[in-house]
Amino acid sequence: MVDDPLAPVLQFCLSALLVLAFQKPPPSRSCSSSSSTPSIISTAYSRQIGSTPLIKLSNLSSFLPPSCAIFLKLESHNPGGTGKDRIALGMLNSVLASLEPHQHLDSIFEGTSGSTGISLATLCAPLNVECTVCVPDDQSPTKFAQIESVGGKVHVVPTSSISSPSHYVNVARRLAEERQAKLDKQGGGGVSVFMDQFNNLANFRTHFTTTGPEILQQMSDRKAPISAFVMSAGTGGTVAGVGNYLCQQQSPPPRIVLADPPGSVFHGTVTTGVAYTQEQKEATIRKHRYDTICEGIGLDRVTGNFKRHNCCDSVKVTDQQVVDMAHFVLRTEGLQIGSSTACNLVAALHEAKRGGGGNVVTVMCDQGKNHIQRLWNREFIEGKGLVWPGAQVEWEKWLETL
């Protein structure tokens, strides 16, 4: 019998095919939010959420020592223009996953300074779910109009402390309970939900499973280890979720630093363990305990999401520094930013200068166009006793004050 000369070749090919068939696929290099549990909601809007760009602020970084660089995660590139798209989708998916077979989601209620409400209302539109958003009266009317333009209902309430029944969060909770009582009488399995972004841990989990992995992957692709992650807090979900993920996945772990505006108790919580701020003295309270030009950040209480933070330090940022930083970034990088982003960048520059170098990452929460009536309104700024930066500002000297 004559040996087949092709037999060794065929045997090698067969072996190679068997190896490939049973080999585990390589880990995905994608940094999209699909790395978490697949979304129950699937629309053109929801599929655009996440995978936002991360850029180096080269011109701003040029004012720092050569070993320092500031990177900005552009959450403003989510379809709704803010990072709140992420948690809105996460919370809605969590609610839908919890429904029993005989139930359906009738309506949702949320207390918000505006951005989360815009995201929730937009996501609810194709679901035929009624969305009612309770907002304090000191926020930009532009946000109210956006919510109503996509079919959401806006319930404006007087600005007050969380201890008051008229606080926007307490009103939202009460309206959801009243709606549920009516649905129970009607029968039919309708469910009304108070979303509670401040204490709903779907918020924390969303940032832990999407935003954090994206940032680490994007910085790893640049071969730039993260020295610090700097972030302000409203609900606390971003700083806690991203902070915990980065410290678990990067070695050595980065510093997690809070950026906090006037009147907020978060700074004291991080630095002293006591949820207190000087502005809580009755003599200095103006409209409420965290009266600041910053929108959506700073609070007079510690939230369920913020309790999971792993911040090692905090930077107290003044309203004047926020105004100055917004103008500085516009003139150096051509970006018109909002108040929370400006707060983030003040603290990021402070951290870069005192941290001895390295790569500092922070977040662009939204775009300046959402702040035309407040931060970018000269009359409003000067009415708050603040200085509108002129063309004569010497920015290098200003940076030395941070």
C-alpha positions in Angstrom: 0.0 0.0 0.0 1.4 3.4 -1.1 1.3 6.2 1.5 -0.7 9.2 0.5 1.8 12.1 0.3 -1.0 14.6 1.3 -1.9 12.8 4.5 0.5 14.8 6.8 -0.8 18.0 5.3 -4.4 17.0 5.8 -3.7 15.9 9.4 -2.1 19.2 10.2 -5.0 21.2 8.8 -7.5 19.1 10.7 -5.5 19.7 14.0 -5.4 23.4 13.4 -9.2 23.5 12.7 -9.9 21.6 16.0 -7.7 24.1 17.9 -9.5 27.1 16.5 -12.9 25.5 17.1 -12.3 25.1 20.8 -10.2 28.2 21.4 -11.8 31.0 23.4 -12.3 34.2 21.4 -10.0 37.0 22.3 -11.4 39.7 24.7 -13.3 42.4 22.9 -11.4 45.7 22.4 -14.6 47.6 22.2 -15.2 50.1 24.9 -18.9 50.5 24.2 -21.6 50.2 26.8 -22.6 46.8 25.4 -20.0 45.3 27.7 -22.7 45.3 30.4 -26.0 43.4 30.4 -27.7 43.9 27.0 -30.3 46.7 27.0 -34.0 45.7 27.1 -34.7 49.0 25.4 -33.5 49.1 21.8 -34.1 52.3 19.8 -32.0 54.5 17.6 -31.6 56.8 20.6 -30.6 54.1 23.1 -28.1 52.5 20.8 -26.1 55.7 20.6 -25.6 55.9 24.4 -22.1 55.3 25.6 -18.8 54.9 23.7 -18.1 58.6 24.0 -14.8 60.1 23.0 -11.9 60.9 25.3 -9.6 63.7 24.3 -6.5 65.4 25.6 -6.8 69.1 26.3 -3.5 69.9 24.7 -3.6 73.7 24.9 -4.8 73.7 28.5 -2.2 71.1 29.4 0.5 73.3 27.9 0.1 75.6 30.9 1.2 72.7 33.2 4.6 71.1 33.7 5.5 68.7 30.8 4.8 65.6 32.9 1.1 66.7 33.4 -1.8 66.3 31.0 -5.6 66.8 31.3 -8.0 64.4 29.5 -11.7 65.0 29.1 -14.3 62.3 28.6 -16.9 63.8 26.4 -20.2 62.6 27.9 -21.7 65.6 26.0 -21.5 63.3 23.0 -24.3 61.1 24.2 -27.5 61.6 22.1 -29.2 63.7 24.8 -26.1 65.8 25.2 -25.3 64.6 28.7 -24.0 61.6 30.7 -27.4 61.3 32.2 -28.4 59.3 29.2 -26.4 56.4 30.7 -28.2 56.3 34.0 -31.6 56.9 32.5 -31.2 53.9 30.3 -29.7 51.8 33.2 -32.6 52.7 35.5 -35.3 52.0 33.0 -33.8 48.7 32.0 -33.7 47.8 35.7 -37.4 48.6 36.1 -38.4 46.7 33.0 -36.4 43.7 34.0 -38.2 43.6 37.4 -41.7 43.6 36.1 -43.8 40.4 36.5 -45.4 38.9 33.3 -48.8 40.4 34.2 -47.4 43.9 34.7 -46.6 46.8 32.4 -44.9 50.1 33.0 -47.5 52.8 33.0 -45.5 55.8 34.2 -42.4 57.1 35.8 -41.7 60.1 38.0 -38.3 61.6 38.8 -36.9 64.5 40.8 -34.1 66.1 38.9 -32.3 69.4 38.1 -33.2 68.7 34.5 -30.7 66.6 32.6 -31.9 63.2 33.8 -35.4 64.3 33.1 -34.6 65.1 29.5 -33.0 61.6 29.0 -35.9 59.8 30.7 -38.5 61.6 28.8 -36.8 60.9 25.5 -36.3 57.2 26.3 -40.0 56.9 27.4 -41.4 58.4 24.2 -41.3 55.2 22.1 -42.2 53.0 25.1 -45.6 54.7 25.5 -44.7 55.4 29.1 -45.8 58.6 30.7 -42.8 60.6 32.2 -43.3 63.3 34.8 -40.3 65.3 35.9 -40.3 67.4 39.1 -37.7 70.2 38.9 -36.7 73.1 41.2 -37.5 76.6 40.0 -33.9 77.8 40.1 -32.8 75.7 37.0 -32.5 76.8 33.4 -35.9 77.1 31.6 -34.2 75.7 28.6 -34.1 72.3 30.3 -37.9 72.5 31.0 -38.6 73.2 27.4 -36.5 70.3 26.2 -38.4 67.9 28.5 -41.7 69.1 27.2 -40.6 69.0 23.6 -40.2 65.2 23.7 -43.5 64.6 25.5 -42.5 64.7 29.1 -44.5 66.6 31.8 -42.7 69.2 33.9 -43.8 69.9 37.5 -41.9 73.0 38.8 -41.7 73.3 42.5 -40.1 76.0 44.8 -36.5 75.4 45.7 -36.3 74.0 49.2 -34.3 71.7 51.5 -34.8 67.9 51.2 -36.5 68.0 54.6 -39.4 69.9 53.1 -42.4 68.0 51.6 -42.2 70.4 48.7 -38.7 69.5 47.7 -38.7 68.2 44.1 -37.5 64.7 45.0 -40.2 64.4 47.7 -42.9 65.7 45.3 -41.9 63.1 42.6 -42.0 60.3 45.2 -45.5 61.4 46.3 -46.9 61.7 42.8 -45.6 58.2 41.9 -47.3 56.8 45.0 -50.6 58.6 44.2 -50.5 57.3 40.6 -49.8 53.7 41.8 -52.8 53.9 44.1 -55.1 54.8 41.2 -53.6 52.1 39.0 -54.2 49.5 41.8 -57.9 50.5 41.9 -58.2 50.2 38.2 -56.5 46.8 38.0 -54.7 45.7 34.8 -51.2 45.4 36.1 -50.1 49.0 35.5 -47.0 50.1 37.4 -45.9 53.6 38.3 -42.3 54.0 39.5 -40.3 56.7 41.3 -36.9 56.4 39.7 -34.9 57.9 42.6 -31.6 58.5 40.7 -29.9 59.7 44.0 -30.3 56.3 45.7 -31.1 53.9 42.8 -27.9 51.7 42.6 -28.6 51.1 38.9 -26.9 54.5 38.6 -23.7 53.3 40.3 -23.7 50.0 38.4 -24.2 51.8 35.1 -21.0 53.8 35.5 -19.1 50.9 37.0 -19.9 48.7 34.0 -19.8 51.2 31.2 -18.1 54.6 31.8 -15.3 53.2 33.9 -14.3 50.5 31.4 -14.5 53.0 28.6 -12.1 55.4 30.3 -9.6 52.7 31.2 -9.6 51.2 27.7 -9.2 54.6 26.0 -6.3 55.6 28.3 -4.8 52.2 27.9 -4.9 52.6 24.1 -3.0 55.8 24.5 -0.5 53.9 26.8 -1.3 56.6 29.4 -1.8 55.3 32.9 -4.3 57.3 34.9 -2.8 59.2 37.8 -6.1 60.7 39.0 -9.8 60.7 38.1 -11.5 64.0 39.2 -15.3 64.4 39.2 -18.1 66.4 40.8 -21.1 64.8 42.3 -24.8 65.3 42.1 -26.2 61.9 42.6 -22.7 60.6 43.2 -23.1 57.7 40.7 -20.3 58.8 38.3 -17.6 59.5 40.8 -18.4 56.3 42.8 -19.0 54.0 39.9 -16.0 55.1 37.8 -13.8 55.5 40.8 -14.4 52.0 42.1 -13.9 50.4 38.7 -10.6 52.2 38.0 -9.2 51.4 41.4 -10.1 47.7 41.0 -8.7 47.4 37.5 -5.6 49.6 37.3 -2.4 49.0 39.3 -1.3 51.1 40.9 -4.8 52.6 41.4 -5.4 56.2 40.5 -6.3 58.9 43.0 -10.1 59.6 43.0 -10.7 63.3 43.7 -14.0 65.0 44.3 -14.7 68.5 42.8 -17.4 70.2 45.0 -19.1 73.6 44.6 -20.1 76.0 47.4 -22.6 74.8 50.0 -22.3 71.1 49.2 -21.8 68.6 52.1 -19.9 66.2 49.9 -16.5 68.0 50.5 -16.9 67.7 54.2 -18.0 64.1 53.9 -14.8 63.2 52.0 -12.3 65.3 54.0 -13.6 65.0 57.6 -16.3 62.3 57.4 -18.9 64.8 58.5 -21.7 65.9 56.1 -21.5 69.6 56.9 -20.5 72.8 55.2 -20.0 76.4 56.4 -22.8 77.6 54.2 -25.3 75.7 56.4 -25.0 78.4 59.0 -28.4 80.2 58.9 -26.7 83.6 58.5 -25.3 82.6 55.2 -28.0 80.5 53.6 -29.6 82.4 50.8 -32.2 80.3 48.8 -31.2 76.9 50.0 -28.2 75.1 51.6 -26.3 74.6 48.4 -26.8 77.9 46.6 -24.4 78.1 43.8 -24.4 78.9 40.1 -23.5 75.3 39.4 -26.3 73.2 38.1 -26.8 69.5 38.9 -23.9 69.1 41.3 -23.5 69.6 45.0 -26.0 68.5 47.6 -27.1 69.0 51.2 -27.2 65.3 52.0 -25.3 62.1 51.3 -27.0 59.9 48.7 -27.1 56.1 48.4 -24.8 56.3 45.4 -22.3 58.6 46.9 -22.0 56.4 49.9 -20.1 54.0 47.7 -17.4 56.5 46.7 -13.7 55.8 47.2 -12.5 59.4 47.0 -9.2 60.1 48.7 -9.4 63.8 48.5 -11.7 66.7 47.6 -11.2 70.2 46.1 -13.6 73.0 47.1 -14.3 75.1 44.0 -15.7 78.6 44.1 -18.3 80.1 41.8 -15.8 82.6 40.5 -13.3 79.9 39.7 -16.1 78.1 37.7 -16.8 81.3 35.7 -13.1 81.9 35.1 -12.5 78.3 34.0 -15.4 78.3 31.5 -13.9 81.4 29.8 -10.4 80.0 30.0 -11.4 76.8 28.2 -13.3 78.7 25.6 -10.3 80.8 24.8 -7.7 78.1 24.9 -9.6 75.0 23.6 -12.6 76.5 21.8 -15.0 74.5 24.0 -18.1 76.2 25.5 -18.6 74.2 28.6 -21.2 74.1 31.4 -20.8 74.9 35.1 -20.3 71.3 36.3 -17.6 70.7 33.6 -15.9 73.9 34.7 -16.0 72.8 38.3 -14.4 69.5 37.2 -11.6 71.2 35.3 -10.7 73.6 38.2 -10.3 70.6 40.5 -8.5 68.6 37.7 -5.9 71.4 37.2 -5.5 71.7 41.0 -4.8 68.0 41.2 -2.4 68.0 38.3 -0.4 70.8 39.8 -0.2 69.3 43.3 0.0 65.7 42.3 3.5 65.9 40.8 2.5 65.1 37.3 0.7 62.4 35.4 -2.5 62.0 33.5 -5.6 63.5 35.1 -9.0 62.4 33.7 -12.3 64.3 34.2 -15.6 64.5 32.4 -17.4 67.0 30.2 -20.9 66.6 31.6 -22.8 68.6 28.9 -22.4 71.5 26.6 -22.4 75.2 27.2 -25.5 75.8 25.1 -27.5 74.4 28.0 -26.2 77.2 30.2 -26.8 80.3 28.1 -29.3 81.8 30.6 -27.0 81.3 33.6 -23.3 80.6 33.3 -23.0 82.4 29.9 -25.3 85.3 30.8 -23.2 88.3 31.8 -26.2 90.0 33.6 -26.9 86.8 35.6 -23.3 86.4 36.6 -22.8 89.9 37.7 -26.1 89.8 39.5 -24.6 87.1 41.7 -21.8 89.4 42.6 -19.3 87.6 40.4 -16.8 89.1 37.9 -17.3 88.6 34.2 -13.8 87.8 32.8 -12.6 90.3 30.3 -10.1 90.1 27.5 -7.4 91.5 29.7 -7.2 88.5 32.0 -3.7 87.1 32.4 -4.5 83.4 32.4 -1.1 82.2 33.5 -1.2 84.3 36.6 -4.8 83.1 37.2 -3.7 79.5 37.0 -1.1 80.1 39.7 -4.0 80.8 42.1 -5.5 77.3 41.7 
